[in-house]
Structures are given as structure tokens and as C-alpha cells.
Amino acid sequence: MADMGRRGFVKGATLGALAFTVGGVEILMAPGEARTRGVPFRLLDAHQGETLEALGETLVPQARECGVAHFIDQQLSVPAQESLLQARILNFRPPFAEFYRAAIVSVDGASRQMFGKDFAGLAAGDQHALVGLMRQNKLEGWTGKPGALVYAVLRADAVDVVYGTMEGYEALGIPYMPHIPPEKRW
């Protein structure tokens, strides 16, 4: 990333772009583009990525196409103090990958107990039912961090990837004002 320069990085960051490795070269692109281009995960495996996509989409529509799994994977690969993940914001102890992997195991375990298959393989209605119970800490046999905490962290990450860009602001009807100092925007 040092080769791309500070200006290129700052410009990319304002567009929602992150550094992804493609063919051994770091390229700035949005997580959704990384997903579309099939950029390999750095730390997650395919099942973990698929589960995070299904969870993200259940929590915030469009999270899958916006690349929620690629966003989480890319942010797990940066130094903890630079991460944009909700786990860092909530002062979880690094490495944050442990939280996300444990959350996937817990969600899949609850899904198999309720429906006999992993979360990503469920119909949308069953995914919503499971997430609703998870949010309320009402899943029997749940292991790991409380379901409501897992819900809150994953939902915040999905919101960030869908609405934390200029396009997301525009979709919400919020004007993007980079030329106005933050203290004078509102």
C-alpha cells in the first residue's frame, strides 16, 4: 500500500475503496467490486465468507452485493488500530478474526439445531427468524458471545458497508460535503 501514495489512498477512502490484493498487487476498490471480481479472501475461508454474506444480507439488504464479507476480511487483515470494524470500535481485544469466526460457528450451530443446515443454506424467512431470536438472546444451545452482541456488531458492519460511502449517503438523502470542514457541516 505504501506504493500507492497517501493521496491515492485518501481519494480511494472517500469513495469507499480499500486495498485488495489481486495477482500480488494491491489495488484500491470498493468491497462490492472485490466481490464481483472474485478477489480471494485473505483470512476467511469460502464458507465463512458465504455465511457473513448471508448474515449481512439478512441484517441489511444489499450488504451482500456491497461486499460485506470482503469488507470484513480486508479489515481483519489490517493492523488492529487501523480497522474500521465495529469490533474495534467496541474495544474488543484483537485479533478481531476470533470474534467473527466464533460468531459464524455459533450462528451455524444454532441454524443446524433449528433447521438442520448451515445458516447460508436457509431460506430467507428462516434466516430472518433465526436472526430475530439471536437479537433477543433466545436461541437455545447458543454458544459464544451473546447473540445480541453478535447481532449488533455484524449489523453495524453491514450498515457501514452499505451506507458508509458516498453512494450510501446519497441513497439516504444525506448530502456529501467534503469541502466543508466537519465542524461546520451540521
C-alpha positions as CSV (number, residue, x, y, z in Angstrom):
1,M,0.0,0.0,0.0
2,A,3.0,2.3,0.5
3,D,3.5,2.4,-3.3
4,M,0.0,3.8,-4.0
5,G,0.8,7.0,-2.1
6,R,-1.1,9.0,0.5
7,R,-3.2,11.0,-2.0
8,G,-4.4,7.9,-3.8
9,F,-5.3,6.2,-0.6
10,V,-7.2,9.2,0.8
11,K,-9.0,9.6,-2.5
12,G,-9.9,5.9,-2.5
13,A,-11.0,6.0,1.1
14,T,-13.5,8.8,0.4
15,L,-15.0,6.7,-2.4
16,G,-15.3,3.6,-0.1
17,A,-12.3,1.9,-1.6
18,L,-10.0,-0.3,0.3
19,A,-6.8,-2.1,-0.7
20,F,-7.3,-5.6,-2.0
21,T,-4.6,-7.9,-3.4
22,V,-5.2,-9.0,-7.0
23,G,-2.4,-11.0,-8.6
24,G,0.1,-10.0,-6.0
25,V,-0.6,-6.3,-6.4
26,E,-2.6,-4.1,-4.1
27,I,-5.5,-2.3,-5.8
28,L,-7.9,0.2,-4.4
29,M,-11.5,-0.9,-5.0
30,A,-14.8,-1.0,-3.1
31,P,-15.7,-4.2,-1.3
32,G,-18.6,-4.8,-3.7
33,E,-16.2,-4.6,-6.7
34,A,-13.8,-7.0,-4.9
35,R,-16.8,-9.4,-4.5
36,T,-17.8,-9.0,-8.2
37,R,-14.3,-9.6,-9.4
38,G,-13.9,-12.7,-7.1
39,V,-11.0,-11.3,-5.2
40,P,-9.8,-14.2,-2.9
41,F,-10.2,-13.7,0.9
42,R,-7.1,-13.1,2.9
43,L,-8.2,-14.6,6.2
44,L,-11.6,-16.1,5.8
45,D,-12.4,-19.3,4.0
46,A,-15.2,-19.6,1.4
47,H,-17.8,-20.9,3.9
48,Q,-17.1,-18.1,6.4
49,G,-17.4,-15.6,3.6
50,E,-20.7,-17.1,2.4
51,T,-22.0,-17.1,5.9
52,L,-21.1,-13.5,6.5
53,E,-22.7,-12.5,3.2
54,A,-25.9,-14.3,4.2
55,L,-25.9,-12.7,7.7
56,G,-25.1,-9.3,6.3
57,E,-27.9,-9.5,3.7
58,T,-30.4,-10.7,6.4
59,L,-29.4,-7.7,8.6
60,V,-29.1,-5.0,6.0
61,P,-30.5,-5.5,2.4
62,Q,-27.8,-5.0,-0.2
63,A,-24.9,-5.9,2.1
64,R,-24.1,-9.0,0.0
65,E,-23.7,-7.1,-3.2
66,C,-21.8,-4.3,-1.4
67,G,-19.3,-6.9,-0.4
68,V,-19.8,-7.2,3.4
69,A,-17.6,-10.4,3.6
70,H,-14.8,-8.8,1.6
71,F,-15.0,-5.7,3.8
72,I,-14.8,-7.7,7.0
73,D,-12.0,-9.9,5.6
74,Q,-10.0,-6.9,4.3
75,Q,-10.4,-5.1,7.7
76,L,-9.3,-8.2,9.6
77,S,-6.1,-8.2,7.6
78,V,-5.0,-4.6,8.6
79,P,-3.4,-3.7,11.9
80,A,-6.0,-3.6,14.7
81,Q,-5.6,0.1,15.3
82,E,-6.5,0.9,11.7
83,S,-9.5,-1.4,11.5
84,L,-12.9,0.1,10.7
85,L,-14.8,-2.9,12.1
86,Q,-17.3,-2.5,14.9
87,A,-15.3,-4.9,17.0
88,R,-12.5,-2.3,17.2
89,I,-15.0,0.5,17.9
90,L,-16.4,-1.6,20.8
91,N,-12.8,-2.2,22.1
92,F,-12.8,-5.9,21.6
93,R,-9.4,-7.4,22.2
94,P,-7.5,-8.2,18.9
95,P,-7.2,-10.3,16.9
96,F,-10.8,-9.5,15.8
97,A,-10.9,-12.5,13.5
98,E,-11.5,-14.7,16.6
99,F,-14.8,-12.9,17.2
100,Y,-16.0,-13.2,13.6
101,R,-15.0,-16.9,13.3
102,A,-16.7,-17.7,16.7
103,A,-19.8,-15.8,15.6
104,I,-20.0,-17.9,12.4
105,V,-19.6,-21.1,14.4
106,S,-22.4,-20.0,16.8
107,V,-24.8,-18.9,14.1
108,D,-24.2,-22.2,12.1
109,G,-24.6,-24.3,15.2
110,A,-27.9,-22.6,16.1
111,S,-29.1,-22.9,12.5
112,R,-28.3,-26.7,12.4
113,Q,-30.1,-27.1,15.7
114,M,-33.2,-25.3,14.5
115,F,-33.3,-26.2,10.8
116,G,-30.8,-29.0,10.2
117,K,-28.4,-27.0,8.0
118,D,-25.9,-24.1,8.0
119,F,-27.2,-20.5,8.0
120,A,-26.2,-19.7,4.4
121,G,-28.3,-22.7,3.1
122,L,-31.5,-21.5,4.8
123,A,-34.5,-19.8,3.0
124,A,-34.6,-16.1,3.7
125,G,-37.6,-16.4,6.0
126,D,-35.7,-19.0,8.2
127,Q,-32.7,-16.7,8.2
128,H,-34.8,-13.8,9.5
129,A,-36.4,-16.0,12.1
130,L,-33.0,-17.1,13.4
131,V,-31.6,-13.6,13.4
132,G,-34.6,-12.3,15.3
133,L,-34.1,-14.9,18.0
134,M,-30.4,-14.2,18.1
135,R,-31.1,-10.5,18.6
136,Q,-33.2,-11.3,21.6
137,N,-30.7,-13.9,23.1
138,K,-33.5,-16.5,22.7
139,L,-31.6,-19.3,20.8
140,E,-31.4,-22.5,22.8
141,G,-27.9,-24.0,22.9
142,W,-26.2,-20.8,21.7
143,T,-22.5,-20.8,22.4
144,G,-20.0,-18.0,22.4
145,K,-20.6,-14.3,22.8
146,P,-24.2,-13.3,23.5
147,G,-26.4,-13.4,20.4
148,A,-27.5,-9.8,20.8
149,L,-23.8,-8.7,20.8
150,V,-23.1,-10.7,17.6
151,Y,-26.2,-9.2,16.0
152,A,-25.2,-5.6,16.9
153,V,-21.6,-6.0,15.7
154,L,-22.5,-7.7,12.4
155,R,-25.4,-5.3,11.7
156,A,-23.1,-2.3,12.3
157,D,-20.5,-3.7,9.9
158,A,-23.2,-4.3,7.3
159,V,-24.6,-0.8,7.7
160,D,-21.1,0.6,7.3
161,V,-20.5,-1.3,4.0
162,V,-23.9,-0.4,2.6
163,Y,-24.3,3.2,3.8
164,G,-20.8,4.3,4.7
165,T,-19.9,5.5,1.2
166,M,-20.8,8.5,-0.9
167,E,-23.4,6.3,-2.7
168,G,-24.8,5.2,0.6
169,Y,-25.1,8.8,1.8
170,E,-26.8,9.6,-1.5
171,A,-29.3,6.7,-1.1
172,L,-30.1,8.1,2.4
173,G,-30.6,11.6,1.0
174,I,-27.6,12.9,3.0
175,P,-25.5,15.5,1.2
176,Y,-21.8,14.7,1.0
177,M,-19.9,17.8,1.8
178,P,-16.1,17.0,1.8
179,H,-15.2,20.7,1.0
180,I,-16.9,21.9,4.2
181,P,-15.0,21.4,7.5
182,P,-16.7,18.8,9.7
183,E,-17.4,21.3,12.5
184,K,-19.5,23.4,10.0
185,R,-21.4,20.7,8.3
186,W,-24.3,20.5,10.7
